[in-house]
C-alpha cells in the first residue's frame, strides 16, 4: 500500500491529497529516509511526519480496505516523541 493512502486510511492524516503533498514536499520520513507518496509501506516502518503538526507512528499492520475509527489503533502505534 502506498504511504499516502495508508496515512489517510488509518486517520493519521485526514485526506490523501494532504498526505501526497507532504510526501512531494519531503515532509514524510520513513526509517530516517525522505520518501515520495508512492513509497510502499512495510510492517514495522517508523513514519515521521514533519510540518506544523509533527508526529511519528510505527506501522503495526496494513489494512486491506477502509478502517473504522474505533479500529485504527490496531494498524499504527503513535510514538509520543518525534524522532
Secondary structure, 3 states (H helix, E strand, C coil): CEHHHHHHHCCCCCCHHHHHHHHHCCCEEECCEECCCCCECCCCCEEEECCCCCEEEEECCCCCCCCCHHHHHHCEEEECCCC
